[in-house]
């Protein structure tokens, strides 16, 4: 199982780059006819990244600072 990314404000740009990269990979997989199981795994990863990005974006600055200082 992959390590879970920490939803912190400073991670927002990283999550955005990851999402863009995974979206491109998913589109390529679909266009190349990858097996359904592999496409489903890619879709799940995109959903996971979107969730982490949303959580990071929703953090207030005060809470984000407290979380990052605790890490």
PDB file with SEQRES, HELIX, SHEET and CRYST1 records, atoms N, CA, C and O in Angstrom:
SEQRES   1 A   71  UNK UNK UNK UNK UNK UNK UNK UNK UNK UNK UNK UNK UNK          
SEQRES   2 A   71  UNK UNK UNK UNK UNK UNK UNK UNK UNK UNK UNK UNK UNK          
SEQRES   3 A   71  UNK UNK UNK UNK UNK UNK UNK UNK UNK UNK UNK UNK UNK          
SEQRES   4 A   71  UNK UNK UNK UNK UNK UNK UNK UNK UNK UNK UNK UNK UNK          
SEQRES   5 A   71  UNK UNK UNK UNK UNK UNK UNK UNK UNK UNK UNK UNK UNK          
SEQRES   6 A   71  UNK UNK UNK UNK UNK UNK                                      
HELIX    1 AA1 UNK A    9  UNK A   11  5                                   3    
HELIX    2 AA2 UNK A   12  UNK A   31  1                                  20    
HELIX    3 AA3 UNK A   36  UNK A   58  1                                  23    
HELIX    4 AA4 UNK A   61  UNK A   70  1                                  10    
CRYST1    1.000    1.000    1.000  90.00  90.00  90.00 P 1           1          
ATOM      1  N   UNK A   1       0.846  -1.178   0.000  1.00  0.00           N  
ATOM      2  CA  UNK A   1       0.000   0.000   0.000  1.00  0.00           C  
ATOM      3  C   UNK A   1       0.887   1.236   0.000  1.00  0.00           C  
ATOM      4  O   UNK A   1       1.885   1.289   0.720  1.00  0.00           O  
ATOM      5  N   UNK A   2       0.528   2.224  -0.802  1.00  0.00           N  
ATOM      6  CA  UNK A   2       1.313   3.453  -0.911  1.00  0.00           C  
ATOM      7  C   UNK A   2       1.114   4.311   0.329  1.00  0.00           C  
ATOM      8  O   UNK A   2       0.068   4.265   0.977  1.00  0.00           O  
ATOM      9  N   UNK A   3       2.141   5.095   0.643  1.00  0.00           N  
ATOM     10  CA  UNK A   3       2.036   6.013   1.763  1.00  0.00           C  
ATOM     11  C   UNK A   3       1.016   7.090   1.435  1.00  0.00           C  
ATOM     12  O   UNK A   3       0.894   7.523   0.290  1.00  0.00           O  
ATOM     13  N   UNK A   4       0.290   7.512   2.450  1.00  0.00           N  
ATOM     14  CA  UNK A   4      -0.712   8.556   2.241  1.00  0.00           C  
ATOM     15  C   UNK A   4      -0.049   9.918   2.316  1.00  0.00           C  
ATOM     16  O   UNK A   4       0.742  10.182   3.221  1.00  0.00           O  
ATOM     17  N   UNK A   5      -0.368  10.777   1.370  1.00  0.00           N  
ATOM     18  CA  UNK A   5       0.176  12.133   1.341  1.00  0.00           C  
ATOM     19  C   UNK A   5      -0.495  12.960   2.424  1.00  0.00           C  
ATOM     20  O   UNK A   5      -1.682  12.795   2.703  1.00  0.00           O  
ATOM     21  N   UNK A   6       0.270  13.839   3.022  1.00  0.00           N  
ATOM     22  CA  UNK A   6      -0.243  14.714   4.068  1.00  0.00           C  
ATOM     23  C   UNK A   6      -0.954  15.910   3.445  1.00  0.00           C  
ATOM     24  O   UNK A   6      -0.362  16.615   2.628  1.00  0.00           O  
ATOM     25  N   UNK A   7      -2.221  16.154   3.815  1.00  0.00           N  
ATOM     26  CA  UNK A   7      -2.935  17.300   3.258  1.00  0.00           C  
ATOM     27  C   UNK A   7      -2.556  18.596   3.979  1.00  0.00           C  
ATOM     28  O   UNK A   7      -3.229  18.994   4.930  1.00  0.00           O  
ATOM     29  N   UNK A   8      -1.510  19.238   3.542  1.00  0.00           N  
ATOM     30  CA  UNK A   8      -1.093  20.519   4.107  1.00  0.00           C  
ATOM     31  C   UNK A   8      -1.188  21.586   3.017  1.00  0.00           C  
ATOM     32  O   UNK A   8      -1.150  21.274   1.826  1.00  0.00           O  
ATOM     33  N   UNK A   9      -1.311  22.833   3.432  1.00  0.00           N  
ATOM     34  CA  UNK A   9      -1.413  23.935   2.457  1.00  0.00           C  
ATOM     35  C   UNK A   9      -0.217  23.949   1.515  1.00  0.00           C  
ATOM     36  O   UNK A   9      -0.370  24.168   0.314  1.00  0.00           O  
ATOM     37  N   UNK A  10       0.971  23.716   2.058  1.00  0.00           N  
ATOM     38  CA  UNK A  10       2.167  23.774   1.210  1.00  0.00           C  
ATOM     39  C   UNK A  10       2.207  22.646   0.187  1.00  0.00           C  
ATOM     40  O   UNK A  10       2.979  22.709  -0.770  1.00  0.00           O  
ATOM     41  N   UNK A  11       1.386  21.614   0.377  1.00  0.00           N  
ATOM     42  CA  UNK A  11       1.361  20.486  -0.560  1.00  0.00           C  
ATOM     43  C   UNK A  11       0.429  20.723  -1.747  1.00  0.00           C  
ATOM     44  O   UNK A  11       0.434  19.933  -2.692  1.00  0.00           O  
ATOM     45  N   UNK A  12      -0.363  21.782  -1.721  1.00  0.00           N  
ATOM     46  CA  UNK A  12      -1.330  22.032  -2.796  1.00  0.00           C  
ATOM     47  C   UNK A  12      -0.677  22.029  -4.179  1.00  0.00           C  
ATOM     48  O   UNK A  12      -1.182  21.346  -5.070  1.00  0.00           O  
ATOM     49  N   UNK A  13       0.424  22.760  -4.403  1.00  0.00           N  
ATOM     50  CA  UNK A  13       1.030  22.729  -5.748  1.00  0.00           C  
ATOM     51  C   UNK A  13       1.505  21.327  -6.153  1.00  0.00           C  
ATOM     52  O   UNK A  13       1.434  20.956  -7.324  1.00  0.00           O  
ATOM     53  N   UNK A  14       1.979  20.572  -5.194  1.00  0.00           N  
ATOM     54  CA  UNK A  14       2.438  19.204  -5.474  1.00  0.00           C  
ATOM     55  C   UNK A  14       1.253  18.338  -5.880  1.00  0.00           C  
ATOM     56  O   UNK A  14       1.333  17.597  -6.860  1.00  0.00           O  
ATOM     57  N   UNK A  15       0.148  18.428  -5.129  1.00  0.00           N  
ATOM     58  CA  UNK A  15      -1.052  17.657  -5.476  1.00  0.00           C  
ATOM     59  C   UNK A  15      -1.574  18.045  -6.852  1.00  0.00           C  
ATOM     60  O   UNK A  15      -2.027  17.182  -7.603  1.00  0.00           O  
ATOM     61  N   UNK A  16      -1.517  19.325  -7.193  1.00  0.00           N  
ATOM     62  CA  UNK A  16      -1.987  19.767  -8.518  1.00  0.00           C  
ATOM     63  C   UNK A  16      -1.128  19.163  -9.633  1.00  0.00           C  
ATOM     64  O   UNK A  16      -1.652  18.713 -10.652  1.00  0.00           O  
ATOM     65  N   UNK A  17       0.193  19.156  -9.432  1.00  0.00           N  
ATOM     66  CA  UNK A  17       1.077  18.543 -10.443  1.00  0.00           C  
ATOM     67  C   UNK A  17       0.827  17.044 -10.543  1.00  0.00           C  
ATOM     68  O   UNK A  17       0.787  16.488 -11.640  1.00  0.00           O  
ATOM     69  N   UNK A  18       0.658  16.393  -9.396  1.00  0.00           N  
ATOM     70  CA  UNK A  18       0.374  14.958  -9.405  1.00  0.00           C  
ATOM     71  C   UNK A  18      -0.927  14.668 -10.142  1.00  0.00           C  
ATOM     72  O   UNK A  18      -1.007  13.733 -10.940  1.00  0.00           O  
ATOM     73  N   UNK A  19      -1.944  15.479  -9.866  1.00  0.00           N  
ATOM     74  CA  UNK A  19      -3.241  15.272 -10.505  1.00  0.00           C  
ATOM     75  C   UNK A  19      -3.137  15.440 -12.018  1.00  0.00           C  
ATOM     76  O   UNK A  19      -3.677  14.628 -12.771  1.00  0.00           O  
ATOM     77  N   UNK A  20      -2.457  16.473 -12.461  1.00  0.00           N  
ATOM     78  CA  UNK A  20      -2.282  16.693 -13.899  1.00  0.00           C  
ATOM     79  C   UNK A  20      -1.567  15.504 -14.548  1.00  0.00           C  
ATOM     80  O   UNK A  20      -1.968  15.037 -15.614  1.00  0.00           O  
ATOM     81  N   UNK A  21      -0.513  15.026 -13.900  1.00  0.00           N  
ATOM     82  CA  UNK A  21       0.249  13.897 -14.426  1.00  0.00           C  
ATOM     83  C   UNK A  21      -0.603  12.627 -14.490  1.00  0.00           C  
ATOM     84  O   UNK A  21      -0.590  11.910 -15.491  1.00  0.00           O  
ATOM     85  N   UNK A  22      -1.338  12.358 -13.420  1.00  0.00           N  
ATOM     86  CA  UNK A  22      -2.164  11.155 -13.392  1.00  0.00           C  
ATOM     87  C   UNK A  22      -3.337  11.244 -14.363  1.00  0.00           C  
ATOM     88  O   UNK A  22      -3.733  10.236 -14.948  1.00  0.00           O  
ATOM     89  N   UNK A  23      -3.894  12.436 -14.538  1.00  0.00           N  
ATOM     90  CA  UNK A  23      -4.962  12.603 -15.529  1.00  0.00           C  
ATOM     91  C   UNK A  23      -4.449  12.281 -16.936  1.00  0.00           C  
ATOM     92  O   UNK A  23      -5.125  11.605 -17.712  1.00  0.00           O  
ATOM     93  N   UNK A  24      -3.252  12.771 -17.256  1.00  0.00           N  
ATOM     94  CA  UNK A  24      -2.664  12.471 -18.569  1.00  0.00           C  
ATOM     95  C   UNK A  24      -2.415  10.976 -18.738  1.00  0.00           C  
ATOM     96  O   UNK A  24      -2.688  10.411 -19.797  1.00  0.00           O  
ATOM     97  N   UNK A  25      -1.900  10.342 -17.696  1.00  0.00           N  
ATOM     98  CA  UNK A  25      -1.650   8.894 -17.750  1.00  0.00           C  
ATOM     99  C   UNK A  25      -2.946   8.116 -17.937  1.00  0.00           C  
ATOM    100  O   UNK A  25      -2.991   7.133 -18.676  1.00  0.00           O  
ATOM    101  N   UNK A  26      -3.990   8.564 -17.266  1.00  0.00           N  
ATOM    102  CA  UNK A  26      -5.284   7.900 -17.394  1.00  0.00           C  
ATOM    103  C   UNK A  26      -5.830   8.044 -18.814  1.00  0.00           C  
ATOM    104  O   UNK A  26      -6.331   7.077 -19.387  1.00  0.00           O  
ATOM    105  N   UNK A  27      -5.735   9.235 -19.379  1.00  0.00           N  
ATOM    106  CA  UNK A  27      -6.205   9.432 -20.753  1.00  0.00           C  
ATOM    107  C   UNK A  27      -5.398   8.572 -21.731  1.00  0.00           C  
ATOM    108  O   UNK A  27      -5.958   7.987 -22.658  1.00  0.00           O  
ATOM    109  N   UNK A  28      -4.090   8.500 -21.518  1.00  0.00           N  
ATOM    110  CA  UNK A  28      -3.253   7.674 -22.390  1.00  0.00           C  
ATOM    111  C   UNK A  28      -3.615   6.201 -22.256  1.00  0.00           C  
ATOM    112  O   UNK A  28      -3.674   5.479 -23.251  1.00  0.00           O  
ATOM    113  N   UNK A  29      -3.855   5.760 -21.034  1.00  0.00           N  
ATOM    114  CA  UNK A  29      -4.223   4.360 -20.802  1.00  0.00           C  
ATOM    115  C   UNK A  29      -5.521   4.016 -21.520  1.00  0.00           C  
ATOM    116  O   UNK A  29      -5.648   2.954 -22.129  1.00  0.00           O  
ATOM    117  N   UNK A  30      -6.473   4.924 -21.438  1.00  0.00           N  
ATOM    118  CA  UNK A  30      -7.750   4.683 -22.124  1.00  0.00           C  
ATOM    119  C   UNK A  30      -7.559   4.633 -23.639  1.00  0.00           C  
ATOM    120  O   UNK A  30      -8.130   3.775 -24.314  1.00  0.00           O  
ATOM    121  N   UNK A  31      -6.753   5.557 -24.171  1.00  0.00           N  
ATOM    122  CA  UNK A  31      -6.585   5.607 -25.619  1.00  0.00           C  
ATOM    123  C   UNK A  31      -5.767   4.433 -26.145  1.00  0.00           C  
ATOM    124  O   UNK A  31      -5.900   4.061 -27.311  1.00  0.00           O  
ATOM    125  N   UNK A  32      -4.927   3.849 -25.304  1.00  0.00           N  
ATOM    126  CA  UNK A  32      -4.117   2.700 -25.711  1.00  0.00           C  
ATOM    127  C   UNK A  32      -4.790   1.367 -25.404  1.00  0.00           C  
ATOM    128  O   UNK A  32      -4.222   0.305 -25.655  1.00  0.00           O  
ATOM    129  N   UNK A  33      -5.996   1.428 -24.862  1.00  0.00           N  
ATOM    130  CA  UNK A  33      -6.743   0.206 -24.611  1.00  0.00           C  
ATOM    131  C   UNK A  33      -6.176  -0.660 -23.509  1.00  0.00           C  
ATOM    132  O   UNK A  33      -6.215  -1.887 -23.610  1.00  0.00           O  
ATOM    133  N   UNK A  34      -5.647  -0.049 -22.452  1.00  0.00           N  
ATOM    134  CA  UNK A  34      -5.145  -0.836 -21.321  1.00  0.00           C  
ATOM    135  C   UNK A  34      -6.289  -1.648 -20.726  1.00  0.00           C  
ATOM    136  O   UNK A  34      -7.453  -1.272 -20.869  1.00  0.00           O  
ATOM    137  N   UNK A  35      -5.975  -2.746 -20.066  1.00  0.00           N  
ATOM    138  CA  UNK A  35      -7.022  -3.565 -19.442  1.00  0.00           C  
ATOM    139  C   UNK A  35      -7.846  -2.749 -18.435  1.00  0.00           C  
ATOM    140  O   UNK A  35      -7.348  -1.809 -17.817  1.00  0.00           O  
ATOM    141  N   UNK A  36      -9.104  -3.130 -18.292  1.00  0.00           N  
ATOM    142  CA  UNK A  36     -10.040  -2.402 -17.425  1.00  0.00           C  
ATOM    143  C   UNK A  36      -9.534  -2.299 -15.991  1.00  0.00           C  
ATOM    144  O   UNK A  36      -9.737  -1.274 -15.340  1.00  0.00           O  
ATOM    145  N   UNK A  37      -8.887  -3.330 -15.496  1.00  0.00           N  
ATOM    146  CA  UNK A  37      -8.379  -3.307 -14.125  1.00  0.00           C  
ATOM    147  C   UNK A  37      -7.309  -2.250 -13.923  1.00  0.00           C  
ATOM    148  O   UNK A  37      -7.264  -1.592 -12.883  1.00  0.00           O  
ATOM    149  N   UNK A  38      -6.458  -2.090 -14.905  1.00  0.00           N  
ATOM    150  CA  UNK A  38      -5.410  -1.068 -14.810  1.00  0.00           C  
ATOM    151  C   UNK A  38      -6.003   0.329 -14.909  1.00  0.00           C  
ATOM    152  O   UNK A  38      -5.557   1.247 -14.221  1.00  0.00           O  
ATOM    153  N   UNK A  39      -6.994   0.490 -15.754  1.00  0.00           N  
ATOM    154  CA  UNK A  39      -7.657   1.791 -15.868  1.00  0.00           C  
ATOM    155  C   UNK A  39      -8.383   2.112 -14.567  1.00  0.00           C  
ATOM    156  O   UNK A  39      -8.337   3.248 -14.094  1.00  0.00           O  
ATOM    157  N   UNK A  40      -9.050   1.126 -13.989  1.00  0.00           N  
ATOM    158  CA  UNK A  40      -9.751   1.343 -12.713  1.00  0.00           C  
ATOM    159  C   UNK A  40      -8.765   1.749 -11.618  1.00  0.00           C  
ATOM    160  O   UNK A  40      -9.068   2.625 -10.808  1.00  0.00           O  
ATOM    161  N   UNK A  41      -7.602   1.128 -11.589  1.00  0.00           N  
ATOM    162  CA  UNK A  41      -6.589   1.490 -10.591  1.00  0.00           C  
ATOM    163  C   UNK A  41      -6.125   2.925 -10.793  1.00  0.00           C  
ATOM    164  O   UNK A  41      -5.925   3.658  -9.824  1.00  0.00           O  
ATOM    165  N   UNK A  42      -5.956   3.328 -12.039  1.00  0.00           N  
ATOM    166  CA  UNK A  42      -5.560   4.718 -12.337  1.00  0.00           C  
ATOM    167  C   UNK A  42      -6.664   5.688 -11.919  1.00  0.00           C  
ATOM    168  O   UNK A  42      -6.383   6.757 -11.377  1.00  0.00           O  
ATOM    169  N   UNK A  43      -7.916   5.313 -12.172  1.00  0.00           N  
ATOM    170  CA  UNK A  43      -9.046   6.157 -11.777  1.00  0.00           C  
ATOM    171  C   UNK A  43      -9.102   6.318 -10.260  1.00  0.00           C  
ATOM    172  O   UNK A  43      -9.371   7.413  -9.766  1.00  0.00           O  
ATOM    173  N   UNK A  44      -8.855   5.262  -9.530  1.00  0.00           N  
ATOM    174  CA  UNK A  44      -8.862   5.329  -8.074  1.00  0.00           C  
ATOM    175  C   UNK A  44      -7.754   6.244  -7.565  1.00  0.00           C  
ATOM    176  O   UNK A  44      -7.956   6.979  -6.598  1.00  0.00           O  
ATOM    177  N   UNK A  45      -6.599   6.208  -8.199  1.00  0.00           N  
ATOM    178  CA  UNK A  45      -5.499   7.076  -7.812  1.00  0.00           C  
ATOM    179  C   UNK A  45      -5.842   8.537  -8.065  1.00  0.00           C  
ATOM    180  O   UNK A  45      -5.511   9.398  -7.249  1.00  0.00           O  
ATOM    181  N   UNK A  46      -6.500   8.829  -9.181  1.00  0.00           N  
ATOM    182  CA  UNK A  46      -6.924  10.197  -9.478  1.00  0.00           C  
ATOM    183  C   UNK A  46      -7.912  10.669  -8.410  1.00  0.00           C  
ATOM    184  O   UNK A  46      -7.817  11.802  -7.939  1.00  0.00           O  
ATOM    185  N   UNK A  47      -8.839   9.825  -8.033  1.00  0.00           N  
ATOM    186  CA  UNK A  47      -9.817  10.170  -6.994  1.00  0.00           C  
ATOM    187  C   UNK A  47      -9.120  10.433  -5.663  1.00  0.00           C  
ATOM    188  O   UNK A  47      -9.478  11.373  -4.953  1.00  0.00           O  
ATOM    189  N   UNK A  48      -8.134   9.616  -5.322  1.00  0.00           N  
ATOM    190  CA  UNK A  48      -7.400   9.785  -4.071  1.00  0.00           C  
ATOM    191  C   UNK A  48      -6.657  11.122  -4.062  1.00  0.00           C  
ATOM    192  O   UNK A  48      -6.668  11.834  -3.058  1.00  0.00           O  
ATOM    193  N   UNK A  49      -6.019  11.456  -5.170  1.00  0.00           N  
ATOM    194  CA  UNK A  49      -5.278  12.715  -5.254  1.00  0.00           C  
ATOM    195  C   UNK A  49      -6.241  13.902  -5.185  1.00  0.00           C  
ATOM    196  O   UNK A  49      -5.957  14.894  -4.513  1.00  0.00           O  
ATOM    197  N   UNK A  50      -7.373  13.802  -5.875  1.00  0.00           N  
ATOM    198  CA  UNK A  50      -8.365  14.878  -5.821  1.00  0.00           C  
ATOM    199  C   UNK A  50      -8.835  15.110  -4.386  1.00  0.00           C  
ATOM    200  O   UNK A  50      -9.008  16.253  -3.963  1.00  0.00           O  
ATOM    201  N   UNK A  51      -9.038  14.033  -3.645  1.00  0.00           N  
ATOM    202  CA  UNK A  51      -9.466  14.156  -2.248  1.00  0.00           C  
ATOM    203  C   UNK A  51      -8.416  14.840  -1.395  1.00  0.00           C  
ATOM    204  O   UNK A  51      -8.739  15.712  -0.588  1.00  0.00           O  
ATOM    205  N   UNK A  52      -7.160  14.451  -1.568  1.00  0.00           N  
ATOM    206  CA  UNK A  52      -6.069  15.067  -0.814  1.00  0.00           C  
ATOM    207  C   UNK A  52      -5.936  16.540  -1.174  1.00  0.00           C  
ATOM    208  O   UNK A  52      -5.720  17.379  -0.299  1.00  0.00           O  
ATOM    209  N   UNK A  53      -6.064  16.854  -2.445  1.00  0.00           N  
ATOM    210  CA  UNK A  53      -5.991  18.245  -2.889  1.00  0.00           C  
ATOM    211  C   UNK A  53      -7.128  19.061  -2.275  1.00  0.00           C  
ATOM    212  O   UNK A  53      -6.905  20.170  -1.790  1.00  0.00           O  
ATOM    213  N   UNK A  54      -8.324  18.523  -2.295  1.00  0.00           N  
ATOM    214  CA  UNK A  54      -9.465  19.226  -1.721  1.00  0.00           C  
ATOM    215  C   UNK A  54      -9.260  19.464  -0.230  1.00  0.00           C  
ATOM    216  O   UNK A  54      -9.514  20.566   0.258  1.00  0.00           O  
ATOM    217  N   UNK A  55      -8.803  18.450   0.502  1.00  0.00           N  
ATOM    218  CA  UNK A  55      -8.566  18.624   1.941  1.00  0.00           C  
ATOM    219  C   UNK A  55      -7.510  19.686   2.196  1.00  0.00           C  
ATOM    220  O   UNK A  55      -7.652  20.499   3.110  1.00  0.00           O  
ATOM    221  N   UNK A  56      -6.451  19.684   1.392  1.00  0.00           N  
ATOM    222  CA  UNK A  56      -5.376  20.663   1.565  1.00  0.00           C  
ATOM    223  C   UNK A  56      -5.872  22.072   1.271  1.00  0.00           C  
ATOM    224  O   UNK A  56      -5.521  23.016   1.979  1.00  0.00           O  
ATOM    225  N   UNK A  57      -6.679  22.215   0.239  1.00  0.00           N  
ATOM    226  CA  UNK A  57      -7.193  23.536  -0.139  1.00  0.00           C  
ATOM    227  C   UNK A  57      -8.175  24.075   0.899  1.00  0.00           C  
ATOM    228  O   UNK A  57      -8.291  25.288   1.073  1.00  0.00           O  
ATOM    229  N   UNK A  58      -8.879  23.181   1.586  1.00  0.00           N  
ATOM    230  CA  UNK A  58      -9.887  23.601   2.548  1.00  0.00           C  
ATOM    231  C   UNK A  58      -9.310  23.974   3.914  1.00  0.00           C  
ATOM    232  O   UNK A  58     -10.011  24.559   4.739  1.00  0.00           O  
ATOM    233  N   UNK A  59      -8.046  23.643   4.161  1.00  0.00           N  
ATOM    234  CA  UNK A  59      -7.452  23.970   5.455  1.00  0.00           C  
ATOM    235  C   UNK A  59      -7.343  25.474   5.633  1.00  0.00           C  
ATOM    236  O   UNK A  59      -6.936  26.192   4.719  1.00  0.00           O  
ATOM    237  N   UNK A  60      -7.706  25.938   6.804  1.00  0.00           N  
ATOM    238  CA  UNK A  60      -7.474  27.350   7.092  1.00  0.00           C  
ATOM    239  C   UNK A  60      -5.979  27.551   7.263  1.00  0.00           C  
ATOM    240  O   UNK A  60      -5.254  26.601   7.562  1.00  0.00           O  
ATOM    241  N   UNK A  61      -5.517  28.762   7.079  1.00  0.00           N  
ATOM    242  CA  UNK A  61      -4.090  29.032   7.220  1.00  0.00           C  
ATOM    243  C   UNK A  61      -3.587  28.702   8.617  1.00  0.00           C  
ATOM    244  O   UNK A  61      -2.483  28.177   8.760  1.00  0.00           O  
ATOM    245  N   UNK A  62      -4.371  28.997   9.653  1.00  0.00           N  
ATOM    246  CA  UNK A  62      -3.964  28.716  11.030  1.00  0.00           C  
ATOM    247  C   UNK A  62      -3.812  27.220  11.266  1.00  0.00           C  
ATOM    248  O   UNK A  62      -2.823  26.775  11.849  1.00  0.00           O  
ATOM    249  N   UNK A  63      -4.790  26.447  10.813  1.00  0.00           N  
ATOM    250  CA  UNK A  63      -4.733  25.003  10.995  1.00  0.00           C  
ATOM    251  C   UNK A  63      -3.599  24.410  10.165  1.00  0.00           C  
ATOM    252  O   UNK A  63      -2.894  23.513  10.626  1.00  0.00           O  
ATOM    253  N   UNK A  64      -3.422  24.904   8.954  1.00  0.00           N  
ATOM    254  CA  UNK A  64      -2.349  24.407   8.088  1.00  0.00           C  
ATOM    255  C   UNK A  64      -0.986  24.640   8.742  1.00  0.00           C  
ATOM    256  O   UNK A  64      -0.126  23.761   8.716  1.00  0.00           O  
ATOM    257  N   UNK A  65      -0.792  25.812   9.322  1.00  0.00           N  
ATOM    258  CA  UNK A  65       0.475  26.118   9.988  1.00  0.00           C  
ATOM    259  C   UNK A  65       0.691  25.186  11.176  1.00  0.00           C  
ATOM    260  O   UNK A  65       1.796  24.680  11.371  1.00  0.00           O  
ATOM    261  N   UNK A  66      -0.338  24.958  11.959  1.00  0.00           N  
ATOM    262  CA  UNK A  66      -0.229  24.067  13.122  1.00  0.00           C  
ATOM    263  C   UNK A  66       0.114  22.651  12.694  1.00  0.00           C  
ATOM    264  O   UNK A  66       0.952  22.004  13.323  1.00  0.00           O  
ATOM    265  N   UNK A  67      -0.520  22.156  11.630  1.00  0.00           N  
ATOM    266  CA  UNK A  67      -0.237  20.802  11.144  1.00  0.00           C  
ATOM    267  C   UNK A  67       1.203  20.703  10.660  1.00  0.00           C  
ATOM    268  O   UNK A  67       1.913  19.757  10.999  1.00  0.00           O  
ATOM    269  N   UNK A  68       1.634  21.683   9.864  1.00  0.00           N  
ATOM    270  CA  UNK A  68       2.978  21.633   9.306  1.00  0.00           C  
ATOM    271  C   UNK A  68       4.045  21.749  10.399  1.00  0.00           C  
ATOM    272  O   UNK A  68       5.111  21.146  10.282  1.00  0.00           O  
ATOM    273  N   UNK A  69       3.771  22.512  11.449  1.00  0.00           N  
ATOM    274  CA  UNK A  69       4.726  22.618  12.543  1.00  0.00           C  
ATOM    275  C   UNK A  69       4.814  21.326  13.338  1.00  0.00           C  
ATOM    276  O   UNK A  69       5.865  21.011  13.895  1.00  0.00           O  
ATOM    277  N   UNK A  70       3.713  20.572  13.396  1.00  0.00           N  
ATOM    278  CA  UNK A  70       3.695  19.315  14.129  1.00  0.00           C  
ATOM    279  C   UNK A  70       4.407  18.198  13.379  1.00  0.00           C  
ATOM    280  O   UNK A  70       4.806  17.200  13.980  1.00  0.00           O  
ATOM    281  N   UNK A  71       4.565  18.357  12.086  1.00  0.00           N  
ATOM    282  CA  UNK A  71       5.222  17.311  11.285  1.00  0.00           C  
ATOM    283  C   UNK A  71       6.670  17.412  11.492  1.00  0.00           C  
ATOM    284  O   UNK A  71       7.431  16.633  10.918  1.00  0.00           O  
TER     285      UNK A  71                                                      
END                                                                             
